[in-house]
Amino acid sequence: MHDTSDHVLSDGASAGLNLADHSAWPAERHPTRWDVDEANHVPTSMVVDRFRSALLHAESEDVVKDAMSWDLNSYVLERPAASAHLPYTYPMVLLSSLPSLPSDHDLLTLRQAYFPKFERHVFVRDLGSGNLIASSNPPYLRLATACVAAILSDYANVVAEESLGTNLFAAGARVWTVMVEVDNREARNVKTIVAAALLSTYGSLSMNNGIRRKTSEILCNIITMSRRLRLSDATPSAYSTLSPSERDIAGKGSLLCYIVLVDIVHSLSNNTAPNYSVRELELRMPSSNHSFSTVYSSLLHGHVLPGDLSTTEDGLLLIIALLSDVYYVQKCHPRLLDQFGTSSVINPYRPLCSNSELAHMTALFDGALSRWKQRFFAGASHDVLALYYFTLLQLRWPDVPELPTLLNRHTAKPTSEAIPSECLSIAWAIHANVESASANDTQRLSIWLPCILYLSALVVWRSHSQDRKDMSFGGLSSLRMYEFTLSQLPWPCCPDMVRVLETLRRQSGN
């Protein structure tokens, strides 16, 4: 071990500390505010450069062997070829075999296609799309915008859309991971969060299991970054590291609203609990600038709502929050079923038991949905109405996200309740609104449409597979309508969803 006493003394002298008052034994030192200052001191550029150089040129066989023994499948979509012979350690090994990418000219064309199409998406249009496609942006942001634009661009007619989007996602995710790992200052950059949110958009709308696993990791990281930057606070802290322009983005709350939206879409697609809890959001409403927590509490408990709430951004944020809250509570308080698959009787003298708490919160959510319908339903667009009906469906039958796991079985689980007859009509209401939304160029890009339409189609499949005698909705042959509507949506998961529904319909002889 090298003797660092001279180095410590020189640093202490430069900081103006009186070292004579401190003992050499660390446990006897009196903590001062300088301890925090030194702990958060940004290393000099020389230290950072030497660290990067060490990562790039680390050729110790022991280090390389240990790094290569890790399961890189959890970090990348596929293990790099001949990785045992590469003189790199993690995270630089992630860049050892990037997938094939379009030329710089084609990438620029893709990014330009992003601006006139996806920038109209709700919450995204307030992030400054003109700045997102600038050539001076970090490489991971350029790849993220190209990844989303690849779905919407005519360039996909030349190159297979699925492989192009997958390659751009893999490259963007690896470059993003490397830059965050090598220089932690990137974790305090709003553009890093925006890029990760765009990558998570593609990952949440993909049926590839490797992409979904990587998206789960990215979402956990960006939610930690957003909490570190205090994006969920109503006003930025005086100690925030955001620049004035970044504070404007954070102050609007649009970035956080979009992250919450991607989070719930990913959770529903993977049948996992949301990362964000509605209770921790202290942002401002995107249009009316009211406190979100106050407005949401008023909606939940029946208080008077402000009169200037918009039916687009504000109404959408409230229904997203309701869906996230419903799903979060249902995951925290799963229903207790008896041997016949029905809910056990709730003991009114045990107010803190799981079933009693779930019943209490379900009543609150039911009232909140009724108040949302009374206030926003008349002026809401079809894509928002589809999300409202899906929230109602999730509230009425919490097992909806578990339906994809039953695709290989045609009998209900022993502990699963039969689908209420009301859910079938709700599922068709979702289809009707998604069908209307798909005819609108802006609404058809709403990222929640494929997931909720696919799950509502599985509700129809499951309902008719339980020997239901009510054939007023056309039986399993009616899945053709869901298949056609899904095929009109542009997202990468839609073709796979259509193939699954076709298989289910043909297996039933329809």
ABEGO torsion letter per residue (X at the ends): XBBAAAAAAAAAAAAGBBAAABBABAAABBBBAAAAAAAABBBBAAAAAAAAAAAAABABAAAAAAAAABBAAAABABBBBGAAABABBOAAAAAABBBBBBBAAAAAAAAAAAAAAAAABBGAAAAGAAAAABAABBAAAAAAAAAAAAAABAAAAABBAAAAAAAAAAAAAAAAAAAAAABAAAAABAAAAAAAAAAAAAAAABABAAAAAAAAAAAAAAAAAAAAAGAABABBBAABABBAAAAAAAAAGAAAAAAAAAAAAAAAAAGBBBABBAAABABBBAAAGBBAAAAAAAAAAGBBBBAABBABAAAAAAAAAAAAAAAAAAAABBBBBBAAGBBBBBBAABAABAAAAAAAAAAAAAAAAAAAAAAAAAABBAAAAAAAAAAAAAAABAAAAAAAAAAABABBBAABBBBBAAAAAAAAAAAAAAAAAAABAAAAABAAAAAAAAAAAAAAAAAAAAGBABAAAGEAAAAAAAAAAAAABABAAAAAAAAAAAAAAAAAGX
